[in-house]
Every structure is written in C-alpha cells, then in structure tokens.
Amino acid sequence: MHWNWNDAAEFDEEAFLSAAMDWHFSPETGSPFWLDRAASLGFDPRRDVRRHADLARFPNVVNELRGVPIRDLVPRGYGDRPDVLGAFDSGGTTGAPKRVVLLRDWLEHSLAWKSARMDELGFPRDAHWLTVAPGGPHIFGRLMAELPGMRGGIAFTVDLDPRWVRRSIAEGRPDEADRYAEHVVDQVEAVLDSQEVGVLVATPPLLERIADRDRLTAAINDRVGTIMWGGAHLDPDTRYLLQHEVFPDVALRGQYGSTTILGGSMERPGCDDRACTFDSFSPYTTFTVVDPDTGAEVAEGERGQVVMHHVSKAMLLPNNLERDVATRIAAPAGSLGSSVADVAPVRTFENSAVIEGVY
C-alpha cells in the first residue's frame, strides 16, 4: 500500500498501522531484524495489528539492541545506499547501551514537528543556541545540533559525558562527579560571557548548579529568551523555583523523550506553574502508561510506568517499557496513546539502581 509517511492529513489509525506493518514485515521492505523475528512473534503483524492497543502484542525487544548488527535495523525498502546519519546509544544507565540507527528522513520529519511546537511555545527564531549535551554517542546532541540552523541561528555546544558522572557516583567518588559538573558549568559561563545566546539547552541538575552562580544567572536572565530542559528529572517544586525565583525573565520549557524512540516530545503549551504535560509526536511516537506489575493500562489521572512506541518508515520499536513513571493524561484529540505528566525515574530498573547524575 502506498503511504505518505510525512503527511498527517492522511492519518487514519487503521490505515497508518496497516501500512506500517506491511512496510516492516514485507520481505522487500522490512529490516533483517524484524524479518528474522517475525516467525517467533506468535501473531501476524500484517493481519493482526490494526489499532494502537495491538502494539502491546509485540515483545519488548530493546534489550536485543545491545548487540544487533546496526545494518540489520535498516529497512530494506531504503535501498542499497540508505541515507544513514549514524548509530546512536541509549544512556547505558542500567547496563550496556542499546543502539539504534538514525536515517535522514526521520531526522528531518521529527525536527520539523519539534520546531513547529517550539513556535507554539514562543521559542525565538534567528537566535543562537547553547546546548549542554552529549555530542555522542547519544542522539540528543545530534538533534540539538540541527535545530538552531533550521530556526535561523548558530549552534554553540558544551560537550557532556554523563556516563563518567554516573560511574563516579556509582563507584563512591561524588567529589569527582561534582568537579566534572563544575567544569561543564565553567564552559557554559565562558560562552555566555562572550556570545549572544537566545536559547539555552541544559539538564535540570546543571541548571541547579548554574543557579548557584549569581553572575551567570544574571547573564541568563538578561540575554537568554528560552531555557529548554530535558535529559533528567525535574520535579514540580524545583521547576517552580527555577522559573519564578532563579530565571524569572526566561521562559522555561521542557522536553521528554528517549533514544529508543529516536527523539522526544515537547511540553504542552499552557502548562501551569507546577504541572508539565508532554504530548507525543503521534502517530509515529506514542506513550502508554501501565501498571508495572500487571502491564494493564492505568486510568487517566493515575500514575504508572511509561511504555514508548516508535512506528515510522525508519524504525519499528513498539512496547518498550521505559525507566520512568508518570501520570497518564488524555492525549490531544486525534492523537494515539496518552500524554504524560510529572515524569520521574524509577528507583531500580532491570535489577539495577537508576543513577541520573547530570543526564
């Protein structure tokens, strides 16, 4: 079936999922990974997946991404020379990282959506950005490197190695983690001392460290139009303090996502002072919120563990249980799945303690 993957006007739940299953499970177009997995699924995706709820029939295969040859994840339908931008890792917070492949068409499509949401949230255009994020192997840094140019600005970056911070904390060396984080903030200060920056992208733990430096905080309030936070948990009370007492002259906007959905969501316009709701990029990336003990979806307004789904031309990765808990919120009309609010990390995941560190 022909399908214009990037045209939301064509969206119909059953037609979209049928086209996606045909693409990912046809021998001519599917990836070696899913074509090899098809016989062991116990159902026929091309026949049995018609509704968003049907994605729960898939096993959670993300742990297999720790060792799958990266070319096996590229759908054959892209031809012999697919426009692959690179392989990217998950955070490796609870074990060896999982790897995904990023194709150019998905990058352009998802960033166009994100940029439109930024317009709704009042992000400045024609402004330079300073992003404090991993340059690699995480996907976040690559996404943020592309956005400023799309929106008419230039990207400044401060590289971040969150794995070193987590390792230092796990090995009982918090002083080393603190010293590294201060080194990162020193670099932020050096850029803001000499350059005009309209958008600052940083994680909540780093924003809290920035808040301890009066001169740096004053510079941000004077020059920066928007702070975008993400990559780590920000509780409602800290969010309120950062917005109203630390950065009262700057718009504070959040994003939430994961490498395993090849991107993320932006906060819903109109979030109040404390609650922050994230809407997914439906129908391509979607959320459900489940009881971790039963796997059943919780009621709206109830808390549970987040499950993420990615269904696009570039990748199929449904039914991925994330290391976050959140409150289930009704998604915007016409969207699949749910929205999520008040996202926080679980204490343990896959029998390992979750250490956020700086990312």
C-alpha positions as CSV (number, residue, x, y, z in Angstrom):
1,M,0.0,0.0,0.0
2,H,1.3,3.5,-0.8
3,W,1.6,5.8,2.2
4,N,2.9,9.3,2.5
5,W,4.6,8.8,5.8
6,N,5.0,12.5,6.5
7,D,1.5,13.8,5.7
8,A,-0.5,14.0,8.9
9,A,-3.6,14.9,6.8
10,E,-3.6,11.3,5.6
11,F,-3.6,9.9,9.1
12,D,-6.1,7.2,9.9
13,E,-5.3,4.8,12.7
14,E,-6.0,1.5,10.9
15,A,-4.7,2.7,7.6
16,F,-1.5,4.0,9.2
17,L,-0.7,0.9,11.2
18,S,-1.6,-1.4,8.3
19,A,0.8,0.4,6.0
20,A,3.5,0.4,8.7
21,M,3.2,-3.4,9.3
22,D,3.2,-4.0,5.6
23,W,6.4,-2.0,5.3
24,H,8.2,-3.5,8.2
25,F,7.2,-7.2,7.6
26,S,7.3,-7.4,3.8
27,P,10.5,-9.2,2.6
28,E,11.1,-6.4,0.1
29,T,11.0,-3.5,2.5
30,G,11.4,-4.8,6.1
31,S,14.6,-4.8,8.1
32,P,16.6,-8.0,8.6
33,F,16.0,-7.7,12.4
34,W,12.2,-7.8,12.1
35,L,12.0,-10.2,9.2
36,D,14.1,-12.7,11.3
37,R,11.9,-12.0,14.3
38,A,8.5,-12.4,12.5
39,A,8.2,-16.2,12.8
40,S,8.6,-16.2,16.6
41,L,6.1,-13.4,17.3
42,G,3.1,-15.8,17.6
43,F,0.9,-13.5,15.5
44,D,1.0,-11.9,12.1
45,P,1.5,-8.2,12.4
46,R,0.3,-7.6,8.8
47,R,-3.0,-9.2,9.7
48,D,-3.4,-8.6,13.5
49,V,-2.1,-5.1,14.2
50,R,-4.8,-2.6,13.3
51,R,-5.2,-0.5,16.5
52,H,-2.7,1.3,18.7
53,A,-3.6,-1.2,21.5
54,D,-2.4,-4.0,19.3
55,L,1.2,-2.8,19.6
56,A,1.2,-4.3,23.1
57,R,1.2,-7.7,21.4
58,F,4.9,-7.2,20.5
59,P,7.6,-8.4,22.8
60,N,9.8,-5.7,24.3
61,V,12.9,-6.2,22.2
62,V,15.0,-3.3,23.3
63,N,17.5,-5.4,25.2
64,E,18.3,-7.1,21.9
65,L,19.5,-3.8,20.6
66,R,22.6,-4.1,22.8
67,G,24.2,-6.4,20.3
68,V,22.3,-6.4,17.0
69,P,24.4,-5.5,14.0
70,I,23.4,-2.0,13.2
71,R,22.7,-2.6,9.5
72,D,20.1,-5.2,10.4
73,L,17.9,-2.4,11.8
74,V,17.7,-0.5,8.4
75,P,14.6,-1.4,6.4
76,R,15.4,-2.9,3.0
77,G,13.0,-0.5,1.4
78,Y,15.6,2.3,1.7
79,G,17.7,0.5,-1.0
80,D,21.4,-0.3,-1.2
81,R,22.6,3.1,-0.1
82,P,20.3,4.4,2.6
83,D,20.9,7.9,3.9
84,V,22.0,6.8,7.4
85,L,23.3,9.6,9.7
86,G,24.8,7.3,12.3
87,A,24.3,4.8,15.1
88,F,23.3,6.2,18.5
89,D,23.2,4.8,22.0
90,S,20.8,4.8,24.9
91,G,22.2,6.2,28.1
92,G,23.5,2.9,29.4
93,T,22.1,3.8,32.8
94,T,21.3,0.2,33.7
95,G,23.7,-1.9,31.7
96,A,25.3,-2.0,28.3
97,P,23.7,0.7,25.9
98,K,21.2,-0.2,23.3
99,R,21.8,1.1,19.8
100,V,19.5,2.5,17.1
101,V,20.1,3.8,13.6
102,L,19.1,7.3,12.5
103,L,18.0,7.9,8.9
104,R,17.9,11.4,7.4
105,D,14.2,11.4,6.5
106,W,13.2,10.7,10.1
107,L,15.5,13.4,11.4
108,E,14.1,16.0,9.1
109,H,10.5,14.9,9.7
110,S,10.7,14.8,13.5
111,L,12.7,18.1,13.8
112,A,10.2,19.9,11.6
113,W,7.4,18.8,14.1
114,K,9.5,19.8,17.1
115,S,10.3,23.2,15.6
116,A,6.6,23.9,15.0
117,R,5.9,23.0,18.6
118,M,8.7,25.5,19.6
119,D,6.9,28.2,17.7
120,E,3.8,27.5,19.7
121,L,5.8,27.7,22.9
122,G,7.4,31.0,21.9
123,F,10.9,30.0,21.2
124,P,12.8,32.8,19.5
125,R,13.7,32.5,15.8
126,D,17.0,33.8,14.4
127,A,18.6,33.2,17.8
128,H,21.9,31.4,18.6
129,W,21.6,28.3,20.8
130,L,24.0,27.0,23.5
131,T,23.4,23.3,24.1
132,V,24.9,21.4,27.0
133,A,24.5,17.8,26.0
134,P,26.5,14.7,24.9
135,G,27.9,15.1,21.5
136,G,27.8,11.4,21.1
137,P,27.0,8.6,21.2
138,H,23.7,9.8,22.5
139,I,21.1,11.1,19.9
140,F,20.1,14.2,21.8
141,G,23.2,16.2,20.9
142,R,22.8,15.4,17.2
143,L,19.2,16.6,17.3
144,M,20.1,19.8,19.1
145,A,22.9,20.5,16.7
146,E,20.4,20.5,13.8
147,L,17.7,22.7,15.3
148,P,19.4,26.1,15.6
149,G,20.2,26.2,11.9
150,M,16.7,25.2,11.0
151,R,15.4,28.1,13.1
152,G,17.9,30.7,11.8
153,G,20.6,30.6,14.4
154,I,24.0,29.2,15.1
155,A,24.8,26.3,17.5
156,F,27.2,26.6,20.4
157,T,27.9,23.4,22.3
158,V,29.4,22.3,25.6
159,D,30.0,18.5,25.5
160,L,28.8,16.4,28.3
161,D,29.9,12.9,29.4
162,P,27.0,11.6,31.6
163,R,28.4,8.1,31.8
164,W,31.6,9.3,33.5
165,V,29.4,11.1,36.1
166,R,27.3,8.1,36.7
167,R,30.4,5.9,37.0
168,S,31.9,8.3,39.5
169,I,28.8,8.3,41.6
170,A,28.3,4.5,41.5
171,E,32.0,4.0,42.5
172,G,31.6,6.2,45.5
173,R,33.5,9.2,44.0
174,P,30.9,12.0,44.3
175,D,33.6,14.7,44.6
176,E,34.9,13.7,41.1
177,A,31.4,14.0,39.7
178,D,31.0,17.4,41.3
179,R,34.3,18.6,39.9
180,Y,33.4,17.5,36.4
181,A,29.9,19.2,36.6
182,E,31.6,22.4,37.7
183,H,34.0,22.1,34.8
184,V,30.9,21.9,32.5
185,V,29.3,25.0,34.0
186,D,32.6,26.8,33.6
187,Q,32.3,26.3,29.9
188,V,28.7,27.5,29.8
189,E,29.9,30.7,31.6
190,A,32.7,31.2,29.1
191,V,30.3,31.1,26.1
192,L,27.7,33.4,27.7
193,D,30.5,35.9,28.7
194,S,31.4,36.4,25.0
195,Q,28.4,35.5,22.8
196,E,24.7,36.4,22.3
197,V,22.6,33.3,23.1
198,G,18.9,33.2,22.8
199,V,18.2,29.6,23.7
200,L,20.0,27.6,26.4
201,V,19.5,23.8,26.4
202,A,20.6,22.1,29.7
203,T,19.6,19.3,32.1
204,P,17.9,20.1,35.4
205,P,20.9,19.1,37.5
206,L,23.1,21.5,35.6
207,L,20.5,24.3,35.8
208,E,20.6,23.9,39.6
209,R,24.4,24.3,39.5
210,I,24.1,27.3,37.3
211,A,21.7,28.8,39.8
212,D,24.5,28.8,42.4
213,R,26.4,31.4,40.3
214,D,24.9,34.8,40.7
215,R,26.8,36.4,37.8
216,L,25.9,33.6,35.4
217,T,22.3,33.6,36.5
218,A,22.0,37.3,35.9
219,A,23.6,37.0,32.5
220,I,21.0,34.3,31.5
221,N,18.1,36.4,32.8
222,D,19.4,39.4,30.8
223,R,20.2,37.7,27.5
224,V,18.5,34.3,27.1
225,G,14.9,34.2,25.9
226,T,14.2,30.5,26.5
227,I,15.7,27.7,28.5
228,M,14.9,24.2,27.3
229,W,15.4,21.4,29.9
230,G,15.4,17.7,29.4
231,G,17.5,14.6,29.8
232,A,16.9,14.2,33.5
233,H,14.0,14.5,36.0
234,L,12.7,17.9,37.1
235,D,10.2,17.8,40.0
236,P,7.4,20.3,40.1
237,D,8.7,22.2,43.1
238,T,12.2,22.7,41.6
239,R,10.6,23.7,38.3
240,Y,8.6,26.3,40.1
241,L,11.6,27.7,41.9
242,L,13.7,27.8,38.7
243,Q,11.0,29.6,36.7
244,H,9.9,32.1,39.3
245,E,12.9,32.7,41.5
246,V,16.1,31.8,39.6
247,F,15.1,32.6,36.0
248,P,12.1,34.8,36.2
249,D,12.9,36.6,33.0
250,V,13.3,33.5,30.9
251,A,10.7,31.1,29.5
252,L,11.4,27.6,30.9
253,R,10.3,24.8,28.5
254,G,10.6,21.1,28.9
255,Q,11.1,18.1,26.6
256,Y,10.9,14.4,27.3
257,G,12.0,11.5,25.1
258,S,14.3,8.6,24.6
259,T,17.0,7.4,22.2
260,T,14.8,4.3,21.7
261,I,12.1,6.4,20.1
262,L,14.7,8.4,18.1
263,G,13.7,11.7,19.7
264,G,11.2,13.2,22.1
265,S,8.2,15.3,22.8
266,M,7.7,18.9,23.8
267,E,5.7,20.2,26.7
268,R,2.1,21.1,26.0
269,P,1.5,24.9,25.5
270,G,-0.2,26.4,28.5
271,C,1.4,24.2,31.2
272,D,0.8,25.8,34.6
273,D,3.4,26.7,37.2
274,R,3.8,23.2,38.6
275,A,2.3,20.6,36.3
276,C,4.0,19.8,33.0
277,T,2.4,17.6,30.4
278,F,4.2,16.1,27.4
279,D,2.4,15.3,24.2
280,S,3.9,12.7,21.8
281,F,4.6,13.0,18.1
282,S,1.6,10.9,17.2
283,P,1.2,8.6,15.3
284,Y,4.9,8.0,15.0
285,T,6.0,8.1,18.6
286,T,3.4,7.4,21.3
287,F,3.1,6.7,25.0
288,T,1.1,4.4,27.2
289,V,1.1,4.3,31.0
290,V,0.8,0.9,32.6
291,D,0.8,-0.8,36.0
292,P,4.3,-2.3,36.2
293,D,3.1,-5.4,37.9
294,T,0.3,-6.3,35.6
295,G,1.1,-4.5,32.3
296,A,-2.5,-3.1,32.3
297,E,-3.0,0.5,31.2
298,V,-3.8,2.7,34.2
299,A,-6.8,5.1,34.3
300,E,-6.3,8.8,33.3
301,G,-5.0,10.7,36.3
302,E,-3.3,7.6,37.7
303,R,0.4,7.0,37.9
304,G,2.2,4.1,36.2
305,Q,5.3,3.2,34.2
306,V,5.8,4.7,30.8
307,V,5.8,2.5,27.7
308,M,7.0,4.1,24.5
309,H,6.3,3.1,20.9
310,H,8.0,4.1,17.7
311,V,6.3,3.4,14.4
312,S,7.7,5.1,11.4
313,K,9.2,4.3,8.0
314,A,12.7,4.4,9.5
315,M,12.1,2.2,12.5
316,L,9.7,-0.1,14.3
317,L,10.2,-0.3,18.1
318,P,6.9,-0.9,19.9
319,N,6.1,-1.7,23.5
320,N,9.3,-0.5,25.2
321,L,9.0,-0.3,29.0
322,E,10.9,2.8,30.0
323,R,12.6,3.6,33.3
324,D,10.2,6.4,34.1
325,V,6.9,6.7,36.0
326,A,4.3,9.3,35.1
327,T,0.7,10.4,35.4
328,R,-1.5,9.4,32.5
329,I,-3.1,12.4,30.8
330,A,-5.6,12.4,27.9
331,A,-3.8,13.0,24.6
332,P,-4.9,15.8,22.3
333,A,-7.9,14.9,20.1
334,G,-6.9,12.7,17.1
335,S,-3.7,11.5,18.7
336,L,-2.9,7.9,19.6
337,G,-1.9,6.7,23.0
338,S,-1.7,9.0,26.0
339,S,0.2,12.1,27.2
340,V,2.3,12.0,30.3
341,A,2.9,14.4,33.2
342,D,5.1,14.7,36.3
343,V,7.7,12.3,34.8
344,A,10.2,10.8,37.3
345,P,12.7,7.9,37.2
346,V,12.0,4.6,38.8
347,R,14.4,3.7,41.6
348,T,15.5,0.4,40.1
349,F,15.2,-0.9,36.5
350,E,16.3,-4.3,35.2
351,N,17.6,-5.1,38.7
352,S,20.0,-2.1,38.7
353,A,19.8,1.2,40.6
354,V,18.9,4.1,38.4
355,I,21.5,6.9,38.7
356,E,20.7,10.1,36.8
357,G,23.8,12.1,37.6
358,V,23.7,15.1,35.2
359,Y,21.7,13.5,32.3
